[in-house]
Amino acid sequence: MMRRPASEPTESTIYRIVVRGELSHRYRQAFEGMTLAAGEGETAITGPVVDQAQLHGLLDRVVDLGLELISVNPSRDPTPPAPAARTGG
């Protein structure tokens, strides 16, 4: 496997991390660089992640804050996805 030189920029992947509960604005600093969208009892934390180490750091932060993780979804789409709409059922 060929590695990129350290000087080359790495391509980031947009991740959407969903946690239970509607997080207040005070959590924005904990997830700096990410967008928080709360609604319907959940919060989507969305933004670019450059590598697995950064992703693990974000997930460690979720655990450290005592948040309940619902899902983690990657996307190469540069526009963050909107929070998923739920249908009654």
Buried (B, 14 or more C-beta within 10 A) or exposed (E): EEEEEEEEEEEBBBBBBBBEBEBEEEBBEBBEEBEBBBEEEBBBBBBBBEEEEBBEEBBEBBEEEEBEEBEBEEEEEEEBEEBEEEEEE
